[in-house]
């Protein structure tokens, strides 16, 4: 076959592929980049079944948008998605079919999409956190036998689902477990309803871990700043929403606190030095503990900001008319991932830590709403 005929045939094939798969071809070309973090993204994509019911699929993709796989195909809703510390497993909460959201399970699946295993069932479970050594999982479970508002306890179990322990077992509302970088402490927030006042009493607390034994470190507990009270219930009692989210600085020196009304604070481990650094949400420290990325607002529009760990030098690094939100650091601190509505439905984007070289790496992402934590819907392997 001569050159002219070969060129003609190749041209026909290229045209056919471009017409048939335009988005896929453009997507792969746009997202091949040598400076993407060597990480994988796990995220939720929402599938529509008929009759019109929505179900979640867990999908995993390289951080440059390549090599996408779907891990779950069953009719289920999924939440609390996170990687194991070694990147070998994904842990998630799930609900099957039309079962109420509160009756969920905790499952794990290998990073290759096989060997799915049930760790706990008959929840509800919430705010699930893997220990840094991968040996234990902390989570919050509601006990329906207790009075509402006093019904959430903090548990720990082995990573295979065995040896479940209730660490709190008291009349309070416990939430947001967060392991220290070395795994020797487990921070949490707790709140007790106050019948005579407009607020609940909230505090940050710690458990110390020695092997598999946990001890409450009461000397480190710190009362939290008061926030707007919640609604009044049918008995005239006002609740405070303890919508705190805790993140340890990777060097173990301080804890970053996200709490309403959209304040990002830091506190030392002994409870001293609590400072409000910025107005924003979803703050997280960089891997080297020198910076903080967060979601802020400028002229009513959500943007991604980076600031020094002491709150100085706050810089809007997205500066885009579309809404940009839910930032996460890449494992080496060179990249930042975030969600944006720049094209059609929300997608997951990656950029350098200074805001340059923005690439869309996930196009079939689904986000429930802005009130839930970003790690429930996409997570980056370390």
C-alpha positions in Angstrom: 0.0 0.0 0.0 1.5 3.3 -1.0 1.9 6.4 1.2 -1.1 8.2 -0.4 -3.6 5.4 0.5 -2.1 4.9 4.0 -2.5 8.6 4.7 -6.1 8.6 3.5 -7.0 5.6 5.6 -5.4 7.0 8.7 -7.2 10.3 8.1 -10.6 8.5 7.9 -9.8 6.6 11.1 -8.7 9.7 12.9 -11.9 11.6 11.8 -14.1 8.7 13.0 -12.4 8.6 16.4 -12.6 12.3 16.8 -16.4 12.3 16.0 -17.2 9.2 18.1 -15.1 10.0 21.2 -14.4 13.8 21.2 -14.5 14.4 24.9 -12.5 11.3 25.8 -9.7 12.2 23.4 -9.6 15.9 24.4 -9.7 14.9 28.1 -6.7 12.6 27.8 -4.7 15.2 25.8 -5.5 18.1 28.1 -4.5 16.2 31.3 -1.2 14.6 30.4 1.2 16.6 32.5 4.6 15.7 34.0 4.2 17.8 37.2 1.1 16.1 38.5 1.4 14.5 42.0 2.2 10.8 41.9 -1.2 10.0 43.6 -4.5 8.5 42.9 -7.9 10.1 43.3 -10.9 8.1 44.6 -14.3 9.8 44.1 -18.0 9.2 43.9 -19.9 9.3 40.6 -23.6 9.2 40.7 -25.4 6.8 38.4 -29.1 7.2 37.4 -31.2 4.1 37.3 -34.8 3.7 36.1 -37.2 4.3 37.7 -35.3 7.5 38.5 -33.2 6.5 41.6 -29.7 7.7 42.1 -26.8 5.4 43.2 -23.1 6.0 43.8 -20.1 4.4 42.2 -16.6 4.6 43.6 -14.1 5.4 40.9 -10.4 5.6 41.0 -8.2 7.6 38.6 -4.5 8.6 38.5 -3.9 12.3 39.4 -3.4 13.2 35.8 -6.8 11.8 34.8 -5.6 8.5 33.3 -6.4 4.9 34.1 -9.9 5.3 35.5 -11.6 2.3 37.1 -15.1 1.8 38.6 -15.0 -0.2 41.9 -18.6 -0.6 43.0 -21.6 -1.4 40.7 -24.3 -2.4 43.2 -27.3 -0.2 44.0 -26.0 1.6 47.0 -25.3 5.0 48.4 -21.7 5.7 49.6 -20.2 8.1 52.0 -17.1 8.6 54.2 -14.6 7.6 51.4 -10.9 7.5 52.3 -7.6 5.8 51.4 -5.7 3.6 53.9 -2.3 5.2 54.9 -0.4 2.9 52.5 -2.8 3.4 49.6 -3.6 -0.3 49.5 -7.3 -0.1 50.4 -10.3 2.2 50.3 -12.6 2.5 53.2 -16.2 3.7 52.9 -19.6 3.7 54.4 -22.5 2.3 52.3 -26.2 1.9 52.3 -28.0 -0.5 49.9 -31.2 0.1 47.9 -33.9 2.1 49.6 -32.6 1.5 53.2 -32.6 4.7 55.3 -29.4 6.6 55.3 -28.9 6.0 59.0 -28.6 2.2 58.6 -25.2 2.0 57.0 -22.2 -0.3 57.1 -18.4 0.2 56.9 -16.7 -1.7 54.1 -13.1 -1.8 52.7 -12.0 -2.8 49.2 -8.5 -3.3 47.8 -7.1 -0.5 45.7 -7.4 -2.8 42.6 -11.2 -3.0 43.2 -11.3 -6.6 44.6 -11.6 -8.3 48.0 -14.4 -6.2 49.3 -14.9 -6.9 53.1 -17.5 -5.8 55.6 -16.0 -4.4 58.8 -19.1 -3.2 60.6 -22.8 -3.2 59.9 -26.1 -1.9 61.3 -24.9 1.7 61.9 -25.4 4.6 61.6 -21.7 5.3 61.4 -20.1 8.6 60.7 -16.8 10.5 60.5 -14.5 7.4 60.1 -10.7 7.9 60.4 -7.9 5.5 59.7 -4.9 5.5 62.1 -1.6 6.5 60.5 -0.1 3.0 60.9 -3.3 1.5 59.3 -3.9 -0.8 62.2 -7.0 0.8 63.7 -10.1 2.8 62.6 -11.9 5.4 64.7 -15.5 6.2 64.0 -18.6 7.8 65.5 -21.7 5.7 66.0 -25.1 6.8 67.2 -26.8 4.8 70.0 -30.6 5.1 69.5 -31.1 3.9 73.1 -29.7 7.2 74.4 -31.5 10.6 74.5 -31.2 12.5 71.3 -28.3 15.0 71.5 -26.5 12.7 73.9 -26.4 9.7 71.6 -23.1 9.8 69.6 -20.1 7.9 71.0 -16.5 7.5 69.8 -15.4 4.0 68.9 -12.1 2.4 67.7 -11.7 -1.0 66.1 -8.9 -3.0 64.5 -8.6 -2.4 60.7 -10.1 -5.9 60.1 -13.2 -5.1 62.1 -12.3 -6.9 65.3 -11.9 -5.6 68.8 -14.5 -2.8 68.8 -14.2 -0.5 71.7 -16.4 2.4 72.9 -14.0 5.0 74.1 -16.6 7.5 75.5 -19.8 5.8 76.4 -21.2 8.8 78.2 -24.2 11.2 77.8 -22.7 13.6 75.2 -22.3 14.1 71.5 -18.9 13.1 70.2 -17.6 13.8 66.7 -14.7 14.4 64.3 -12.0 11.9 65.4 -8.6 12.9 64.1 -5.4 10.9 64.7 -2.1 12.6 65.4 0.7 12.0 62.8 2.4 9.4 65.0 -0.9 7.8 65.9 -0.2 8.2 69.7 -3.2 10.6 70.2 -6.8 10.7 69.0 -8.4 14.1 69.0 -12.1 14.6 69.0 -14.8 17.2 69.6 -17.5 16.7 72.2 -20.6 18.6 73.1 -23.2 18.4 75.9 -26.6 19.9 75.6 -27.3 22.8 78.0 -30.9 22.9 79.1 -30.7 26.3 80.8 -28.7 28.2 78.2 -28.6 29.0 74.5 -25.5 27.0 73.8 -24.1 23.5 74.3 -20.7 23.2 76.0 -18.2 22.1 73.4 -14.5 21.1 73.8 -11.6 19.5 72.0 -10.5 16.4 73.8 -7.7 13.8 73.4 -7.1 10.2 74.0 -3.6 8.9 74.3 -2.8 5.5 72.7 -0.3 3.0 74.1 -0.4 0.0 71.8 -4.2 -0.8 71.7 -5.0 1.0 75.1 -6.5 4.4 75.1 -6.5 6.9 78.0 -8.4 10.1 78.2 -6.0 13.0 78.5 -8.2 15.5 80.3 -5.4 18.0 81.0 -5.3 18.8 77.3 -9.0 19.5 76.8 -9.9 22.9 75.5 -13.3 24.6 75.5 -14.3 25.7 72.0 -15.5 29.2 71.1 -19.3 29.7 71.1 -20.9 29.7 67.7 -24.4 30.4 66.5 -26.9 28.2 68.4 -29.1 25.7 66.6 -32.9 25.7 66.4 -35.1 25.2 69.4 -36.7 21.8 69.6 -40.2 20.9 70.7 -39.3 21.1 74.4 -37.9 24.6 74.1 -34.3 23.4 74.3 -31.7 25.0 72.0 -28.9 22.8 70.5 -25.6 24.0 69.2 -24.4 22.4 66.0 -20.8 21.2 66.7 -19.8 21.3 63.1 -16.1 21.2 63.8 -13.6 19.5 61.6 -10.1 18.8 63.0 -6.8 18.4 61.1 -3.4 17.8 62.7 -0.4 19.7 61.3 1.8 16.9 59.8 4.7 17.9 62.2 2.3 17.2 65.1 2.7 20.6 66.7 -0.8 22.0 66.4 -4.4 21.3 65.4 -6.3 23.2 62.7 -10.0 23.7 63.5 -12.7 24.4 60.9 -15.8 25.6 62.5 -18.8 27.9 61.9 -19.3 30.7 61.3 -16.6 29.9 58.7 -13.6 30.4 60.9 -10.3 28.6 60.5 -8.5 28.4 63.8 -5.3 26.8 65.2 -4.6 25.6 68.7 -1.6 24.2 70.6 -1.9 20.7 72.0 -2.0 22.0 75.6 -5.0 24.2 74.7 -3.1 27.4 74.6 -2.6 29.8 71.7 -6.0 29.4 70.0 -6.0 31.9 67.1 -8.6 32.6 64.4 -6.5 32.8 61.2 -9.0 33.4 58.4 -12.6 33.4 57.4 -13.2 30.3 55.3 -13.9 26.6 55.2 -12.2 23.3 54.5 -8.8 24.4 55.7 -5.9 21.9 55.7 -2.2 22.2 56.5 0.4 21.5 53.8 2.5 18.3 54.1 5.4 20.3 55.4 3.2 22.2 57.8 4.3 25.6 56.4 1.1 26.6 54.6 -2.7 26.2 54.8 -5.1 25.9 51.9 -8.7 26.8 52.4 -11.9 27.8 50.6 -12.8 31.5 51.0 -15.1 34.0 49.4 -14.4 37.0 47.3 -17.3 39.2 46.1 -19.7 36.4 46.9 -17.7 33.8 44.9 -16.0 30.8 46.3 -12.2 30.8 45.6 -9.2 28.7 46.8 -6.7 30.5 49.0 -3.3 29.7 50.4 -1.8 31.3 53.5 1.2 30.9 55.8 0.7 28.6 58.8 0.4 31.7 61.0 -2.3 33.3 58.9 -0.1 35.8 57.0 0.1 36.3 53.3 -3.4 35.1 52.3 -3.5 34.7 48.5 -6.4 33.9 46.2 -4.8 31.4 43.8 -7.8 30.6 41.6 -9.3 34.0 40.7 -12.0 32.5 38.5 -15.6 33.6 38.0 -16.7 30.0 38.5 -17.1 28.6 42.1 -14.0 26.8 43.3 -14.2 24.8 46.5 -13.1 21.9 48.7 -9.3 22.0 48.3 -7.0 19.1 49.1 -3.2 19.0 49.1 -1.4 16.5 46.9 0.9 14.2 48.9 4.1 16.1 48.1 2.6 19.6 48.6 3.4 20.6 45.0 -0.2 20.4 43.8 -3.6 21.3 45.1 -6.8 19.5 44.0 -10.2 21.2 44.1 -13.7 21.1 42.8 -15.0 23.6 40.3 -18.0 24.3 38.1 -16.0 25.8 35.3 -17.4 23.4 32.7 -20.9 22.1 32.9 -21.2 19.9 36.0 -18.7 20.0 38.9 -15.3 18.4 38.1 -12.1 17.8 40.0 -9.2 19.9 39.0 -5.5 19.9 39.8 -3.1 22.9 39.9 0.3 23.8 41.2 0.4 25.1 44.7 0.8 28.7 43.4 -2.4 28.4 41.3 -0.7 27.8 37.9 -1.1 25.0 35.4 -4.8 24.2 36.1 -6.0 21.0 34.6 -9.4 19.2 34.8 -8.7 15.6 35.8 -12.2 14.2 36.6 -15.3 15.0 34.5 -17.9 12.6 35.9 -17.7 13.8 39.5 -20.8 14.3 41.6 -21.1 16.4 44.7 -24.2 16.2 47.0 -24.2 19.7 48.6 -21.9 22.2 50.1 -22.7 21.3 53.7 -20.8 18.0 53.9 -17.1 17.4 54.2 -15.0 17.2 51.1 -13.3 13.9 52.1 -16.7 12.2 51.8 -16.7 12.7 48.0 -13.2 12.6 46.9 -9.9 11.7 48.5 -6.2 11.7 47.5 -3.9 8.8 48.2 -0.7 9.5 50.1 
